[in-house]
Amino acid sequence: MDMLPITTTAQNVRSGIAAALKDTPYTAYSVSLFPSKQIGQISLTVPSDQGRERTLTYLLGDRTHEDVEAVNPGPDHEVHVVYDLVSAQYIADHVREWLASA
């Protein structure tokens, strides 16, 4: 399967997150891309109503179960793997649902 360049996938994910956030406060946002390996990671952390922080991480590219475990998801950390084309609108909808589920 031919994958889109990781930079294109990352741009769609970043655009979707930006569209979903608008005026929503967030405490952290990070992007790590490794184009030569065609992988990356984009994470967003927001404060929750319970006074804790919640994190949503997108792992980009061909990732393994071990890669997901290495992110160390806990009860307030959700991880999704994006290995193929996604639209910015799809990511925006997903982030909005995640924000509403707090």
WOFEN-V331743 format. One line per field, one symbol per residue. ss: DSSP state (2 for helix, 1 for strand, 0 for the rest). psi: psi as a letter, one per 40 degrees, with the letter a starting at -180 (. if undefined). burial: b if it has 9 or more other C-alpha atoms within 8 Angstrom, else e. Layout:
# WOFEN-V331743
ss: ???
psi: ???
burial: ???
This chain:
# WOFEN-V331743
ss: 000002222222222222222000000111111100001111111110000011111111000022222200000011111100000222222222222200
psi: hhiiiddddddddddddddddbehiidihihhigddefiihhihhiiideeiiihhhhhiagiiddddddefhadfhhhihheahiiddddddddddddde.
burial: eebeebeebbebbbbbbbebbeeeebeebeeebbbeebbbbbbbbbbbeeeebbbbbbbbbebeeeebeeeebeeebbbebbbeebbbebbbbebbeeeeee
